[in-house]
Amino acid sequence: MALTREALRKILDAALATKTDYIGCDECLAQLDQYVEQVLVGKEIPEAFRLIREHLEDCPECEEEYLALLTALREGLKTAE
């Protein structure tokens, strides 16, 4: 079975899109509190958190954890005022 030109192009595109510097869920979640703190104080997200941001864009489960933590902390700040 020969691969078509289109199939080869898709394989090549996928290979070129592969990220070489990527973190997994465990590492992302371990640093999530620091990331959320930066978001809450309105600071620009440092380059050091780039991999977390990228992971959150690709992982719905971690994004859900991020949004839950962000919401909980925002609500906590409102009640403290």
Backbone as XML, in Angstrom:
<?xml version="1.0"?>
<chain id="A" units="angstrom">
  <residue number="1" name="MET">
    <atom name="N" x="0.854" y="-1.174" z="0.000"/>
    <atom name="CA" x="0.000" y="0.000" z="0.000"/>
    <atom name="C" x="0.897" y="1.233" z="0.000"/>
  </residue>
  <residue number="2" name="ALA">
    <atom name="N" x="0.782" y="2.039" z="-0.998"/>
    <atom name="CA" x="1.589" y="3.253" z="-1.125"/>
    <atom name="C" x="0.869" y="4.431" z="-0.485"/>
  </residue>
  <residue number="3" name="LEU">
    <atom name="N" x="1.646" y="5.305" z="0.130"/>
    <atom name="CA" x="1.077" y="6.520" z="0.698"/>
    <atom name="C" x="0.865" y="7.559" z="-0.396"/>
  </residue>
  <residue number="4" name="THR">
    <atom name="N" x="-0.237" y="8.241" z="-0.290"/>
    <atom name="CA" x="-0.495" y="9.303" z="-1.254"/>
    <atom name="C" x="0.323" y="10.539" z="-0.895"/>
  </residue>
  <residue number="5" name="ARG">
    <atom name="N" x="0.450" y="11.411" z="-1.836"/>
    <atom name="CA" x="1.177" y="12.661" z="-1.609"/>
    <atom name="C" x="0.526" y="13.453" z="-0.467"/>
  </residue>
  <residue number="6" name="GLU">
    <atom name="N" x="-0.802" y="13.479" z="-0.428"/>
    <atom name="CA" x="-1.533" y="14.197" z="0.618"/>
    <atom name="C" x="-1.288" y="13.564" z="1.986"/>
  </residue>
  <residue number="7" name="ALA">
    <atom name="N" x="-1.274" y="12.248" z="2.076"/>
    <atom name="CA" x="-1.013" y="11.569" z="3.347"/>
    <atom name="C" x="0.396" y="11.877" z="3.837"/>
  </residue>
  <residue number="8" name="LEU">
    <atom name="N" x="1.355" y="11.865" z="2.934"/>
    <atom name="CA" x="2.731" y="12.198" z="3.309"/>
    <atom name="C" x="2.834" y="13.639" z="3.789"/>
  </residue>
  <residue number="9" name="ARG">
    <atom name="N" x="2.121" y="14.534" z="3.137"/>
    <atom name="CA" x="2.130" y="15.943" z="3.546"/>
    <atom name="C" x="1.562" y="16.102" z="4.954"/>
  </residue>
  <residue number="10" name="LYS">
    <atom name="N" x="0.486" y="15.395" z="5.274"/>
    <atom name="CA" x="-0.108" y="15.465" z="6.607"/>
    <atom name="C" x="0.857" y="14.930" z="7.665"/>
  </residue>
  <residue number="11" name="ILE">
    <atom name="N" x="1.528" y="13.851" z="7.350"/>
    <atom name="CA" x="2.504" y="13.283" z="8.289"/>
    <atom name="C" x="3.637" y="14.274" z="8.525"/>
  </residue>
  <residue number="12" name="LEU">
    <atom name="N" x="4.143" y="14.861" z="7.471"/>
    <atom name="CA" x="5.222" y="15.834" z="7.589"/>
    <atom name="C" x="4.773" y="17.063" z="8.375"/>
  </residue>
  <residue number="13" name="ASP">
    <atom name="N" x="3.582" y="17.568" z="8.110"/>
    <atom name="CA" x="3.059" y="18.719" z="8.843"/>
    <atom name="C" x="2.939" y="18.410" z="10.339"/>
  </residue>
  <residue number="14" name="ALA">
    <atom name="N" x="2.464" y="17.226" z="10.666"/>
    <atom name="CA" x="2.334" y="16.833" z="12.065"/>
    <atom name="C" x="3.700" y="16.739" z="12.736"/>
  </residue>
  <residue number="15" name="ALA">
    <atom name="N" x="4.674" y="16.194" z="12.029"/>
    <atom name="CA" x="6.021" y="16.077" z="12.590"/>
    <atom name="C" x="6.640" y="17.444" z="12.817"/>
  </residue>
  <residue number="16" name="LEU">
    <atom name="N" x="6.433" y="18.357" z="11.901"/>
    <atom name="CA" x="6.987" y="19.697" z="12.046"/>
    <atom name="C" x="6.302" y="20.493" z="13.158"/>
  </residue>
  <residue number="17" name="ALA">
    <atom name="N" x="5.059" y="20.161" z="13.442"/>
    <atom name="CA" x="4.313" y="20.868" z="14.482"/>
    <atom name="C" x="4.593" y="20.318" z="15.873"/>
  </residue>
  <residue number="18" name="THR">
    <atom name="N" x="5.306" y="19.212" z="15.972"/>
    <atom name="CA" x="5.601" y="18.607" z="17.267"/>
    <atom name="C" x="6.476" y="19.533" z="18.094"/>
  </residue>
  <residue number="19" name="LYS">
    <atom name="N" x="6.077" y="19.737" z="19.339"/>
    <atom name="CA" x="6.827" y="20.606" z="20.243"/>
    <atom name="C" x="7.939" y="19.806" z="20.907"/>
  </residue>
  <residue number="20" name="THR">
    <atom name="N" x="9.113" y="20.389" z="20.936"/>
    <atom name="CA" x="10.236" y="19.700" z="21.569"/>
    <atom name="C" x="10.338" y="20.032" z="23.045"/>
  </residue>
  <residue number="21" name="ASP">
    <atom name="N" x="9.871" y="21.209" z="23.439"/>
    <atom name="CA" x="9.891" y="21.573" z="24.854"/>
    <atom name="C" x="8.450" y="21.632" z="25.338"/>
  </residue>
  <residue number="22" name="TYR">
    <atom name="N" x="8.061" y="20.603" z="26.042"/>
    <atom name="CA" x="6.684" y="20.443" z="26.462"/>
    <atom name="C" x="6.680" y="19.904" z="27.880"/>
  </residue>
  <residue number="23" name="ILE">
    <atom name="N" x="5.726" y="20.357" z="28.693"/>
    <atom name="CA" x="5.595" y="19.813" z="30.035"/>
    <atom name="C" x="4.319" y="18.988" z="30.112"/>
  </residue>
  <residue number="24" name="GLY">
    <atom name="N" x="4.316" y="18.044" z="31.018"/>
    <atom name="CA" x="3.150" y="17.202" z="31.227"/>
    <atom name="C" x="2.220" y="17.788" z="32.277"/>
  </residue>
  <residue number="25" name="CYS">
    <atom name="N" x="1.147" y="17.096" z="32.513"/>
    <atom name="CA" x="0.135" y="17.560" z="33.464"/>
    <atom name="C" x="0.699" y="17.715" z="34.877"/>
  </residue>
  <residue number="26" name="ASP">
    <atom name="N" x="1.498" y="16.758" z="35.341"/>
    <atom name="CA" x="2.030" y="16.834" z="36.700"/>
    <atom name="C" x="2.852" y="18.094" z="36.908"/>
  </residue>
  <residue number="27" name="GLU">
    <atom name="N" x="3.727" y="18.389" z="35.976"/>
    <atom name="CA" x="4.567" y="19.578" z="36.103"/>
    <atom name="C" x="3.730" y="20.850" z="35.988"/>
  </residue>
  <residue number="28" name="CYS">
    <atom name="N" x="2.771" y="20.849" z="35.098"/>
    <atom name="CA" x="1.897" y="22.005" z="34.939"/>
    <atom name="C" x="1.131" y="22.280" z="36.231"/>
  </residue>
  <residue number="29" name="LEU">
    <atom name="N" x="0.516" y="21.251" z="36.779"/>
    <atom name="CA" x="-0.275" y="21.424" z="37.999"/>
    <atom name="C" x="0.585" y="21.817" z="39.194"/>
  </residue>
  <residue number="30" name="ALA">
    <atom name="N" x="1.829" y="21.360" z="39.222"/>
    <atom name="CA" x="2.733" y="21.707" z="40.319"/>
    <atom name="C" x="3.065" y="23.198" z="40.331"/>
  </residue>
  <residue number="31" name="GLN">
    <atom name="N" x="3.006" y="23.835" z="39.171"/>
    <atom name="CA" x="3.348" y="25.252" z="39.070"/>
    <atom name="C" x="2.132" y="26.147" z="38.858"/>
  </residue>
  <residue number="32" name="LEU">
    <atom name="N" x="0.955" y="25.545" z="38.845"/>
    <atom name="CA" x="-0.256" y="26.282" z="38.503"/>
    <atom name="C" x="-0.547" y="27.416" z="39.481"/>
  </residue>
  <residue number="33" name="ASP">
    <atom name="N" x="-0.302" y="27.210" z="40.769"/>
    <atom name="CA" x="-0.585" y="28.266" z="41.742"/>
    <atom name="C" x="0.242" y="29.517" z="41.476"/>
  </residue>
  <residue number="34" name="GLN">
    <atom name="N" x="1.504" y="29.340" z="41.099"/>
    <atom name="CA" x="2.362" y="30.484" z="40.784"/>
    <atom name="C" x="1.872" y="31.198" z="39.530"/>
  </residue>
  <residue number="35" name="TYR">
    <atom name="N" x="1.433" y="30.432" z="38.553"/>
    <atom name="CA" x="0.913" y="30.994" z="37.306"/>
    <atom name="C" x="-0.349" y="31.815" z="37.583"/>
  </residue>
  <residue number="36" name="VAL">
    <atom name="N" x="-1.257" y="31.254" z="38.373"/>
    <atom name="CA" x="-2.510" y="31.940" z="38.693"/>
    <atom name="C" x="-2.224" y="33.225" z="39.463"/>
  </residue>
  <residue number="37" name="GLU">
    <atom name="N" x="-1.262" y="33.197" z="40.352"/>
    <atom name="CA" x="-0.899" y="34.404" z="41.105"/>
    <atom name="C" x="-0.503" y="35.534" z="40.158"/>
  </residue>
  <residue number="38" name="GLN">
    <atom name="N" x="0.268" y="35.216" z="39.136"/>
    <atom name="CA" x="0.668" y="36.223" z="38.140"/>
    <atom name="C" x="-0.557" y="36.781" z="37.419"/>
  </residue>
  <residue number="39" name="VAL">
    <atom name="N" x="-1.482" y="35.922" z="37.089"/>
    <atom name="CA" x="-2.703" y="36.346" z="36.400"/>
    <atom name="C" x="-3.533" y="37.248" z="37.308"/>
  </residue>
  <residue number="40" name="LEU">
    <atom name="N" x="-3.670" y="36.860" z="38.566"/>
    <atom name="CA" x="-4.509" y="37.621" z="39.494"/>
    <atom name="C" x="-3.989" y="39.032" z="39.754"/>
  </residue>
  <residue number="41" name="VAL">
    <atom name="N" x="-2.697" y="39.182" z="39.840"/>
    <atom name="CA" x="-2.149" y="40.517" z="40.111"/>
    <atom name="C" x="-2.014" y="41.334" z="38.832"/>
  </residue>
  <residue number="42" name="GLY">
    <atom name="N" x="-2.368" y="40.754" z="37.703"/>
    <atom name="CA" x="-2.371" y="41.473" z="36.449"/>
    <atom name="C" x="-0.998" y="41.684" z="35.841"/>
  </residue>
  <residue number="43" name="LYS">
    <atom name="N" x="-0.042" y="40.895" z="36.288"/>
    <atom name="CA" x="1.298" y="41.008" z="35.723"/>
    <atom name="C" x="1.363" y="40.292" z="34.382"/>
  </residue>
  <residue number="44" name="GLU">
    <atom name="N" x="2.271" y="40.770" z="33.558"/>
    <atom name="CA" x="2.530" y="40.069" z="32.308"/>
    <atom name="C" x="3.119" y="38.707" z="32.671"/>
  </residue>
  <residue number="45" name="ILE">
    <atom name="N" x="2.668" y="37.689" z="31.999"/>
    <atom name="CA" x="3.142" y="36.341" z="32.297"/>
    <atom name="C" x="4.585" y="36.212" z="31.809"/>
  </residue>
  <residue number="46" name="PRO">
    <atom name="N" x="5.512" y="35.913" z="32.724"/>
    <atom name="CA" x="6.917" y="35.792" z="32.331"/>
    <atom name="C" x="7.152" y="34.636" z="31.364"/>
  </residue>
  <residue number="47" name="GLU">
    <atom name="N" x="8.212" y="34.747" z="30.615"/>
    <atom name="CA" x="8.582" y="33.697" z="29.658"/>
    <atom name="C" x="8.737" y="32.355" z="30.358"/>
  </residue>
  <residue number="48" name="ALA">
    <atom name="N" x="9.109" y="32.379" z="31.618"/>
    <atom name="CA" x="9.287" y="31.133" z="32.375"/>
    <atom name="C" x="7.998" y="30.317" z="32.446"/>
  </residue>
  <residue number="49" name="PHE">
    <atom name="N" x="6.860" y="30.974" z="32.311"/>
    <atom name="CA" x="5.575" y="30.279" z="32.369"/>
    <atom name="C" x="5.015" y="29.953" z="30.986"/>
  </residue>
  <residue number="50" name="ARG">
    <atom name="N" x="5.805" y="30.169" z="29.944"/>
    <atom name="CA" x="5.338" y="29.914" z="28.579"/>
    <atom name="C" x="4.860" y="28.475" z="28.404"/>
  </residue>
  <residue number="51" name="LEU">
    <atom name="N" x="5.605" y="27.518" z="28.949"/>
    <atom name="CA" x="5.228" y="26.111" z="28.784"/>
    <atom name="C" x="3.929" y="25.783" z="29.509"/>
  </residue>
  <residue number="52" name="ILE">
    <atom name="N" x="3.684" y="26.450" z="30.625"/>
    <atom name="CA" x="2.412" y="26.241" z="31.333"/>
    <atom name="C" x="1.268" y="26.768" z="30.477"/>
  </residue>
  <residue number="53" name="ARG">
    <atom name="N" x="1.433" y="27.981" z="29.952"/>
    <atom name="CA" x="0.396" y="28.573" z="29.109"/>
    <atom name="C" x="0.103" y="27.672" z="27.909"/>
  </residue>
  <residue number="54" name="GLU">
    <atom name="N" x="1.150" y="27.175" z="27.274"/>
    <atom name="CA" x="0.967" y="26.298" z="26.117"/>
    <atom name="C" x="0.282" y="24.994" z="26.517"/>
  </residue>
  <residue number="55" name="HIS">
    <atom name="N" x="0.657" y="24.455" z="27.675"/>
    <atom name="CA" x="0.030" y="23.217" z="28.135"/>
    <atom name="C" x="-1.466" y="23.449" z="28.382"/>
  </residue>
  <residue number="56" name="LEU">
    <atom name="N" x="-1.803" y="24.573" z="29.012"/>
    <atom name="CA" x="-3.209" y="24.873" z="29.282"/>
    <atom name="C" x="-4.010" y="25.016" z="27.989"/>
  </residue>
  <residue number="57" name="GLU">
    <atom name="N" x="-3.382" y="25.522" z="26.944"/>
    <atom name="CA" x="-4.056" y="25.659" z="25.655"/>
    <atom name="C" x="-4.329" y="24.295" z="25.017"/>
  </residue>
  <residue number="58" name="ASP">
    <atom name="N" x="-3.495" y="23.309" z="25.336"/>
    <atom name="CA" x="-3.603" y="21.983" z="24.720"/>
    <atom name="C" x="-4.328" y="20.951" z="25.575"/>
  </residue>
  <residue number="59" name="CYS">
    <atom name="N" x="-4.495" y="21.221" z="26.858"/>
    <atom name="CA" x="-5.013" y="20.203" z="27.783"/>
    <atom name="C" x="-6.284" y="20.692" z="28.483"/>
  </residue>
  <residue number="60" name="PRO">
    <atom name="N" x="-7.438" y="20.202" z="28.068"/>
    <atom name="CA" x="-8.694" y="20.651" z="28.671"/>
    <atom name="C" x="-8.794" y="20.354" z="30.175"/>
  </residue>
  <residue number="61" name="GLU">
    <atom name="N" x="-8.214" y="19.254" z="30.624"/>
    <atom name="CA" x="-8.292" y="18.904" z="32.040"/>
    <atom name="C" x="-7.517" y="19.904" z="32.893"/>
  </residue>
  <residue number="62" name="CYS">
    <atom name="N" x="-6.315" y="20.244" z="32.473"/>
    <atom name="CA" x="-5.513" y="21.205" z="33.230"/>
    <atom name="C" x="-6.111" y="22.607" z="33.122"/>
  </residue>
  <residue number="63" name="GLU">
    <atom name="N" x="-6.672" y="22.929" z="31.967"/>
    <atom name="CA" x="-7.322" y="24.229" z="31.819"/>
    <atom name="C" x="-8.503" y="24.334" z="32.780"/>
  </residue>
  <residue number="64" name="GLU">
    <atom name="N" x="-9.223" y="23.247" z="32.957"/>
    <atom name="CA" x="-10.347" y="23.228" z="33.897"/>
    <atom name="C" x="-9.855" y="23.474" z="35.323"/>
  </residue>
  <residue number="65" name="GLU">
    <atom name="N" x="-8.742" y="22.843" z="35.699"/>
    <atom name="CA" x="-8.152" y="23.068" z="37.024"/>
    <atom name="C" x="-7.722" y="24.526" z="37.187"/>
  </residue>
  <residue number="66" name="TYR">
    <atom name="N" x="-7.109" y="25.067" z="36.142"/>
    <atom name="CA" x="-6.669" y="26.468" z="36.149"/>
    <atom name="C" x="-7.860" y="27.398" z="36.375"/>
  </residue>
  <residue number="67" name="LEU">
    <atom name="N" x="-8.921" y="27.210" z="35.607"/>
    <atom name="CA" x="-10.085" y="28.081" z="35.713"/>
    <atom name="C" x="-10.761" y="27.960" z="37.074"/>
  </residue>
  <residue number="68" name="ALA">
    <atom name="N" x="-10.799" y="26.740" z="37.609"/>
    <atom name="CA" x="-11.393" y="26.539" z="38.933"/>
    <atom name="C" x="-10.578" y="27.262" z="40.011"/>
  </residue>
  <residue number="69" name="LEU">
    <atom name="N" x="-9.269" y="27.137" z="39.950"/>
    <atom name="CA" x="-8.403" y="27.807" z="40.927"/>
    <atom name="C" x="-8.509" y="29.318" z="40.783"/>
  </residue>
  <residue number="70" name="LEU">
    <atom name="N" x="-8.481" y="29.800" z="39.572"/>
    <atom name="CA" x="-8.589" y="31.240" z="39.317"/>
    <atom name="C" x="-9.905" y="31.788" z="39.853"/>
  </residue>
  <residue number="71" name="THR">
    <atom name="N" x="-10.989" y="31.095" z="39.585"/>
    <atom name="CA" x="-12.309" y="31.522" z="40.051"/>
    <atom name="C" x="-12.385" y="31.511" z="41.574"/>
  </residue>
  <residue number="72" name="ALA">
    <atom name="N" x="-11.886" y="30.459" z="42.194"/>
    <atom name="CA" x="-11.926" y="30.356" z="43.653"/>
    <atom name="C" x="-11.129" y="31.485" z="44.310"/>
  </residue>
  <residue number="73" name="LEU">
    <atom name="N" x="-9.964" y="31.763" z="43.777"/>
    <atom name="CA" x="-9.141" y="32.820" z="44.363"/>
    <atom name="C" x="-9.745" y="34.199" z="44.123"/>
  </residue>
  <residue number="74" name="ARG">
    <atom name="N" x="-10.322" y="34.414" z="42.965"/>
    <atom name="CA" x="-10.997" y="35.698" z="42.708"/>
    <atom name="C" x="-12.161" y="35.900" z="43.661"/>
  </residue>
  <residue number="75" name="GLU">
    <atom name="N" x="-12.922" y="34.853" z="43.890"/>
    <atom name="CA" x="-14.039" y="34.942" z="44.821"/>
    <atom name="C" x="-13.537" y="35.207" z="46.241"/>
  </residue>
  <residue number="76" name="GLY">
    <atom name="N" x="-12.437" y="34.565" z="46.606"/>
    <atom name="CA" x="-11.842" y="34.796" z="47.928"/>
    <atom name="C" x="-11.384" y="36.225" z="48.101"/>
  </residue>
  <residue number="77" name="LEU">
    <atom name="N" x="-10.836" y="36.811" z="47.052"/>
    <atom name="CA" x="-10.411" y="38.208" z="47.117"/>
    <atom name="C" x="-11.596" y="39.144" z="47.249"/>
  </residue>
  <residue number="78" name="LYS">
    <atom name="N" x="-12.697" y="38.821" z="46.593"/>
    <atom name="CA" x="-13.903" y="39.670" z="46.679"/>
    <atom name="C" x="-14.455" y="39.671" z="48.090"/>
  </residue>
  <residue number="79" name="THR">
    <atom name="N" x="-14.496" y="38.513" z="48.718"/>
    <atom name="CA" x="-15.069" y="38.447" z="50.065"/>
    <atom name="C" x="-14.131" y="39.054" z="51.109"/>
  </residue>
  <residue number="80" name="ALA">
    <atom name="N" x="-12.851" y="39.120" z="50.808"/>
    <atom name="CA" x="-11.886" y="39.720" z="51.743"/>
    <atom name="C" x="-11.951" y="41.238" z="51.724"/>
  </residue>
  <residue number="81" name="GLU">
    <atom name="N" x="-12.520" y="41.802" z="50.652"/>
    <atom name="CA" x="-12.604" y="43.262" z="50.547"/>
    <atom name="C" x="-13.664" y="43.794" z="51.396"/>
  </residue>
</chain>
